[in-house]
Amino acid sequence: MGETSPHDGMTQAERTRIVVAVLLVMMLAALDQTIVSPALPTIGAGLGDAAYLSWIISAYFLTATAVTPLYGKIADIKGRRPVLLAAVAIFVLGSIACALAPTMLALILGRALQGLGGGGLISLAQTVIGDVVAPRDRGRYMIYISAVWATASIAGPVMGGVFAQHLNWSMIFWINLPLAGAAVAVSWQTLKRLPPVHRPHKLDFLGAGLVVAATTTFLLAFTWGGSAYAWASPVILGLLGLTAALISVTAWHLTRTDEAIIPMRVLANPVVMLSTLCVFCSTGGYIGISVFSPLYFELAYGLDTAASGLGLVGFMVGTVLGANLGGRFMTRVPSYKAMVLWTGLGGLIVVALLALTAGWLTFALVEVLIFLFGMSIGVQFPVCTVAVQNAVEPSDLGAATATLSFMRSLGSVIGIAVLGAVLLSQGIVQSLGEGAKAAAHAADQAAAAHAFSIVFGMTGAMLLLGLTFYAFVEEQPLRGRVHRAEAQHPPIEA
């Protein structure tokens, strides 16, 4: 017997109220992804241990990456509303822990807890929208989702910079409490109207734990290598060896487990595999620029925290604009694959210019370049998502989309680790512990410019590798018919 579509039998007003409620939840998570970066220099100066700054971002993405695939399955078993509200509660507890953190280690642990909740906010919000909105109407609601991300992309960097400079960096976490309160107040009764959607699942906790363990040892190796320990030291070689062993065990586990956290059956599709590898590499470069640009603006240009936060706005707006243009024109151009490759080539040229001119271009020109780079990366995300969803059978749509999201998050963690290791090896991040302004003069500016020329070069290498993978993707005609399974596993991934 066929399964009743969860969006049947609801009025338009009820759908709208539910969508508004989950968009508030999505705003909570989206803002958290953009508000932290501008405050990193101030946090490093206030708490010390600036060498571990990248872990503030990595810890969040690491735990969020591991639990995101589990949230969807738990929501299928226990229901959307209780799982979504539980994710909000965990996110709030993590936010409080971050705001009260007296040391860098405490802050990193708080961010890891926050990621355990944040990993479910966006994916569950998208799932709920898919439950109540029919596929043929979903395009209309994508405008609202894009508006949420655009708002977070603009407000987040500005708020993060202003809070860190004029109030206290802890405000970037305290602000989550009233936002979460508003989201819960709106959704508490509204989400009770959600129709029941229950499906049996197996939860791959072991796979999630193995991914966290392997990524953590990798992060430790790249954090300590070249700074606390020599790259050829037994400690670093041991961590890298342990990482390789854990990756091998993880791969063995994934091939022998039903409903594995990364479904190998889906990855066997060449389009899925190559597209996810492209997104994995490109996201590493994208998140690296978004996290480390405020450091670049402060150390190489002597900007204060608020101004460096404003400096991220152009990049974020470019990314959102590129994603919208990519999604809109994908069906209108002769070849969506060519669109990704050509815009990616433009991004390569931009990042090469940033690498060659680091430190001596005017701030205004840097803003233009990172805006263009954001646009080029933004185009890739929706096109790769649709290409992956188009290449699999409707029954595999949910698994393929979840795999792409998982690899995107994992790329964020790895990108931060690699680029953070570059900065640590250049010895410029440690100066934040003495106060950011001390690093904004003469030799310090020159050292920062040199370090970031390497960072931009590494970003270009990541982007080039991603485009190389995508060059081998087979472009398939886009399906025009809406399948029934799409209603069950909605592809609402920006």
N, C-alpha and C positions, 0 to 999 in steps of 0.2 A: 504494500500500500504506500502511495506517495505521501511525503511529509507536507503538512500544511505550511504554507509560506508564512513566516512570522509577521509580515507586514500586512497580511490580509485582515479585514474587519476593523481597521482603525480609522478614525476621522483625521482630517488634515490638521485640525487644531491639536489633537493629541500627538500626532507625529511631530509637529513643530515644537511643542513643549518639551518633548523628550530630546529632540535634537539640540535645542537651546541648553538643556541641562548638561548633556555630555560635552557640548562645545565649551562650557565653563570648565569642566574637568580637563579637557584638552588644553585649554589656555593655561591652566595651572602647570602642566608639564612642559608646554612649549616655552613659556616664560622662563622656566628654570634652566632651559638649555641655552638661553641667550644672556641671562642676567649675571652669571657668575664670572665669565671671562674678564670683563673690565676691572673687576675687583681683585684679580689674582696678585698684581704687584703690591697692593696695599695689604692683602692677607699675608704675603710673604714677608713684608716689612714688620707686620705686627706680631706674627707667631714665630718667625724664624724658620729654620729648616727649609729655606726657599728652594733647595734642590728637589724637594718633593712636591712642588707646586702642581706639576702635571698630574699627580695622583688625585688631586681634588676633582679633576674632570674624569680621569680614568676610573677611579673607584665607582663613581656613579654609573658610567657606561658599562663597566664590567659586570656589576650585579644586575643591572637592567637588561643587559644582553642575555644573561643566563636565564632569567625568569620570564622574559617576554613570551617565548613559545609556550610556557607552562600556563600562563594566565588564561589564554584562550581556551585551553582544554579544561582548566578548573571551572571557568565560566560556563562551559557546556555541561559540566557535571552538577555544579551547585547553583547555577543561575547567574545572570548578568549583574543584577542589582547588588546582592551581598558581596560579590567579589570586587566589583568596582568601588564600593564604599570601603571595603577592607584595604584596597590599594591606596585610596585617599588617606586613610588613617595611618598606614605605614609611612606614607610620604610625609605626612605632618610630623610624625614622631622623629623621622630622620631630619626634618627641617629644624626642629627644636634642638636636637642633638648638635647639629651644625652651628646654630646660632650661639649656643652656650659653650662651644668647644674652647678649652683653654690652651690646647696645643695643636700642632699640625697633625699629629697622629689621631687625636680625638676628632678633628675635623674630617680627616680622611675616612675614619670609621663611620662617622655620621653620614657622609656622602654615600658610603656603601649601603647603609640602611635606607637612605632616601631613594637610592636606585632600585631597591627591592620593591618599593611602592611605585616609583615612577615608571618602571618597566611595564606596568599594566595599564597606566592611565590612557596613553594614546591608543594602544592596540584595542583595549576594551571599548573606548569611546567610538572608534571606527567600527567595531563589531556591532555595537548597539545601533549605530546609524544604519548599518546594513540590515539589521533585523527589522527596522520599521520603515525603511524607504525602499521601494521597488527599484530594481536596476535601471529601468527606463527613466526614473525620476532622479537618479543619483547625481547626475551632472549639475542639477540646480543647486544641490547642497554642497557640492565641491567648492562653489563660490564662497560659502560661509566658512568652510574649512580653510581655504586659502586666506580669507580675511583674518582668521585667528592667528595663523602663522605670520602673516604680514604685520599684524599688530604686535605680536611677541618679538618679531625681528627688529622692529623699530623701538619699541618701549623698553625691551630688555637691556640692551647695551647702555641706553641713556640712564635708566634707573640704576643699573649696577654701578656706573661711574659716579653718579651723583651721590648715591648712598655711601659708597666707599670714601669719597672725598669730604663730603659735608656732614655726614651723620656718623655711621659706623658700618663696617663691612658686614656685621651680623644682620643688618636690616635686609640684605638680599635674601636671607632665609626667614626672618620674622614676617616678611610680607606674604609668605605663603599661607600663614594662618588665617588672615581675613579672606584671602582668595579661596582657600579650601572651605572656610565656613560658608561663603556665598554659594559655592558649588554644591555643597551638601544640602544647604537650605532649599535650593531650587530643585535638586534631584531627589530628595528624600521621599516625597510623595509621588512625584512625577514618574519615577522609574518603577513604581509599583504597578503601573499600567503595562509594563512590558510583558508581552506574551511569553509563556514558558518555552524555552528551547533547551532540551536536554538530550545529550548524546553521550554514550559511554566512551571513555578514553583511558589510555595508560599514560602515566606521567613519568617522564624520563628524568628523575632527579639525579641519578648517577651521571647521566650525560651532561647535565647542567653543571654538576660539581666538577667533573673532569675538565670542562671548558674553562671554568673559573680558575682551577688549579694551574692548568697549562698557561693561561694568559697571565696569571699572577707571577709565576716564575719568570716568564718572559719580561714582564714589566720590571721586576726586581733587577734582572740582569742589565737592562738598558738604563735603569736609574743609577745603579752603582758602578757600572762599567765606565772606566775612564775618569771617575771622580773619587769614590770611596775605595775602589779597587782597580788595579790594572786590568785591561781587557783579557790579558793572558793569565790572570791569576786563577788559582784553583777554585775560588768562590764563584767567579763569573763563568768559568768553563763548566763548573758543576751545575750551576743554574741553567745554562744553555743545554747541557746534556739532559738534565731533568725535564726541561721543556720538551725536547725532542722525544724523550721516553713517554711523557704524558700525552703528547700528540699522537704517538703510535697507539697507545692504549685507547685513546678516544676514538681514533679511526676504527680500531678493531671492535670497540663497543658499538659504534654507530652502524656497522654492517651486520650486526647480530641482534639488534634490538627492534622490537615492534614499536612503532610510533616514536622513533628516536628524535632527539631535539633537533637534529639536522637530518631530514629524510634523504638517505643516499639514493633511493629509487628516483626521487625527483631530480637530484643533482646529476643523475646519469643522462638527463636530457641535455644535449650540447648547448642549446640556446640558454637554458637556465644556468648551466655551469659557467659559461663564458660571460653572460650578463652579470651574474652575481660577482664574479671575479673583477669585472670592470667596476662595478659599484663599490666593492670592497676597497680597491685601490684608490678610486677617486674620492671616496668618503674620507680616507686617511689624509689626503691632501686638503680637503675642504675643512675638516674639523681642526687640522693643524693651523690653518690660517685663521680660523675664527677664534681659536684659543690663544694663540701666541701673538696675534696682531697688536693687542693692547700693550704687551711687553715691548714690541717693536716701536710703537709710537712713544712710549715713555722713555725707553733707553736710548733710542737713536734720534728722536726729535725733541725730547725734553718736555713732552706734553704732560699735563696733570691727569689724574685718574678720570675725572669727568670728561675731559676732552678726548682721551683715548677711547672711552666708551662711545662717544659720538662718532669717533672714527670708524667704528664697526658697523654703523647704520648703513652706509653705502654698500658694504659687502653683503649684509643680510638682505637688503632690498633687492640687490642684484640677483641673489639666489632665488628669492621668491618670484621675482619677475621672470627669470629664466625658466623656472619650473612651470609657471603659468603659460608662457609662450610655447614651451616644449609640448605641454599637454594639448594646447589648442591647435597647434600647427602639425602635430604628428600625423593626423589623418588627411592633411591638405597638401603635404609636400610629396613629390614623387617617391622619395626614399627617406624613411625615418632613420635608417642606419647612417646614411650620408649626413643627415642633419646632426647626429651625435658626433660623428667623426670631424666634420668641419668646425662645429662650435668648439669641440675639444681641442682642435688644432689652434683655434683662436686663443683658448685658455692657456695653451702651452706657450704661445708667443708672449702673452701677457706676463706669465710667471717668469719667463726667461728675462724679460725686461726688468722685473722686480729684482731678480737675482743679480743682474749686471749693474743695476743702478742703485742698489741698496745704500741708503744713507745720504745720497746727494740730490735725489729728486725732491721737489717741493712736496709738502704734505698734500696739497690739492691734487697734484698729479698722481700720487700714490693712491689717493681716494678713488680717482677715476679708474686706475688700473685694477684695484681690488673689486670695484663694482663690476667691471667687465669680466674678471675672473669668476666672481660669484654667478653671473649670468651664464657663463659657459658650463659651469658645474651644475647649475640649476636645471639646465635643459636635459641633462643626462638622467636625472632621477626619475621623472615620470615616464620618460620614453623607455628606459630599461625595465621599469615596473610593468608597463603595459606589454612590452615585448615578451617578458617572462610569462605573464598571465595568458597571453595569446598562444604561447607555444605548448602549453600543457592541456591535458584533457580537463574538462570541467570538474571532474571529481578530484583532481589534484590542485585546483585553483588555490584553496586555502593554504595547503602545504607549501606550494611554490612561493606565494606571497610572504608567508612567514619565514621561509628560508632566506629570501632576499632581504627582509628586514633584519634578520639575525646577522647576516654577513655584513650589512651596512653598519650595524652597531659594533660588530667586532672590528671592522675596519677603522672605526673611530678610535677604539682603544689602542690598536696597534699603531695608528698614525701618530697619536699623541705620544706614545712611548718612544717611537723612533725620532721624531722631531725634538721631543724634550731631551733625549740623549744628546742630540747635536748641540743644543744650547748649553747643556751642562758641561760638555767637553770643551766649550769655548770659555767657560769660567765667568760668564756675565750674569747669570741668574742669581748667583750667590750675593752679588752686590745689593740686591733688593733688601737683604737683611739689615743693611746699613742705612736704608732709606732710599726710596726710588729717585729722589732728586739728585743724590750723589752720583748717580750713574748717567746724568744728563749733560756731561761736559766733556769736551775735548777728546782725550784718549779713550774715555769710556764710550763716547758716542761712536768713535771709529771702530772700537772692538765690537760694539753691538751691531753696527752696519755689516762688518765682516761675518759675524755669526749668522745674521739673518740672510745674508746672501747665500750661505750654505743651506739654510732652512728652505728658502724659496727654491733653490736648486733641487733639493730633495723632494719638495712638493711637485715640481715639474717631472721628476723621475717617476713618482707615483702615478701622476696623471698619464704620462706616456705609457707606462705599463698597462694601465687600465684601458687605454684606447687600443693598444696592441691586442689585448684580449677581445675587445669588441669588434675589431677588424675581421675576426674569424667567425663572428656570429652570422648564422644564416638568416637573412631577412625573410620573414614569412608574411603573406597577406593577412591583414587584420580581419578577424572574424566579425561579421556584422550582426549575427543572430545572438540574442541573449539566451543563455542556457539556464535551465532551472537551478543547477548547482550554484550559479552565481548568487542566487538569492540566499543560499545557505552559507556560502563562503564569500562574502562580498570583497571585491578588490579595491578598497578605499585606502590607497597608500599614496601619499603625495610624493 
